[in-house]
Amino acid sequence: MTRKKHLLAWAGAASLALAMTACGSSDDNGGSSGGGGATGAPWILGTTDVVTSLDPAGSYDTASWNLQYNLFQQLVSIPANGTKPEPDAAKSCDYTDPKTVKCVLQPNLKFSNGDALTSSDVKFTFERNIAINDPNGSAVLLGSITDSSDPDHPKLKAGAIETPDDTTVIFHLNQPDLTFIKVLTTATASIVDEDVFPADKKLADDQVIGSGPYKLSQYKPKEQAVFEANPEYTGPHPGKSKQIIVQYFNDPSPMKQAISSGQIDVAWRTFTPTDLNSLSSSGDVSVLTGQGSEFRYWVWDMKKGIGKQAAVRKAVAQLIDRDAIAKNAYDGTVTPAYSIVPPGFSGQKDSFKEVYGEPSVSKAKQILQQAGIKTPISITLGYPPEHYGTNAVDEANEVADELKSSGLFTVKVQSAEWTQYQTLYKQDAYDLFLLGWYPDFLDADNYLTPFVRDGGFFDNGYHSDAVNKLLDQELGETDEAKRNDEIGQLQDIVAKDVPLIPSWDGKNVAVATSAMSGVKDTLDPTYIFRFWMISKNG
């Protein structure tokens, strides 16, 4: 399928002062003597995450992106627990005006195979990502430089990227976009070698190469990935360890046993709340918690079936008991969410609580009666059993029980492995389906544009002229108070239209043995697991 309406402008505005100085200059040498000097002991990371693709053009998920952040460079990057983009492959990236961004590359950059990294590779990266437009990819983030006149064949807009010399890249945006530099920090902007990556299709996962602090030496999907320090790396994030192994688990139970027995050194994503409580009380390992911005939500298929009826969507929103979900499915380790924008972001408001208040069967029944809809209504819920951890089934069953106990719905619950699940929900297999979100960059718009502009990245069929107008306004708004008001209006419209239903917000949690250092330092709202910050004693 195509993303025909998604390749529109992305992002929301930060303050003008921040935007116009989003990435300052650094020393010409990039602050590092290279990646070949890593001498730290090897360590093993365990995870239940499922990788979609290691090619930056083929993925839009945390599992894939985290490996890419360690394999590739972006022009700029977000430091741990920071919010302001800093130099990476570029020594500077600055707005010359709200529609123009100029980046100057660090000198003498190389990919891990020894090829020089130049401005031509940067242009190729963006052009290729947009042209491939993979259904599981993140080309949607590049709407500000995309020509979408032919929705089935999007391409880089003519003149959108200028490369006057080998170290200069100038982006000419199709409209004011004061967070485009933040988009440049995401894995969708991971720079690839134009002499290695094909222009019109994805590269096999085990063949990817980048210019990041680590290179991939072995890869077996769903089993293991082996990383070695990249001797060609001269960027600002040199790795401390010479080798890192990522071990994939199908279930958190064997991962819990592995971290408890020291077979792995770190475990990150995803344990059950019960497992975390058990590990914390054991005293054998440390359960480390950092500030998070994880968001879990249910999406309506509005293209067909019952999801096309606003009254049905509103009735379900009126029935959902978020406190019960947090307590019964997650042992109280998550926080109920009443907006698609998590707390802590400018402009956030609990619009769903304002519109629906407490869960109420009588109010839900009244909504359906006024619309003339007969009950019980048959509804199919979908969820991925492994991608978000085993508690996803508990959440799905909790929601199903809430709907069934109302007497207003009969419920069928279905699941599918993550890769298949992404295909199925786009093929209208479910009326209401569970998804999770980890921010691409830290801005309220990152929880708005990808969800509610013309069907969102999940292509659920939602469209609102009022929403699109407000998104365009907040995209270029430099007055913080006005922008926060626009963001609030967007949340109010979403609560009334209900293209999706927020469920809960979570923290960033990892488990580590006493031999590990630096793990907690990378646990921040970006959910970037920075291998280069972590080391093993001895």
Disulfide bonds with the S-S distance in Angstrom:
Cys93-Cys103 2.02
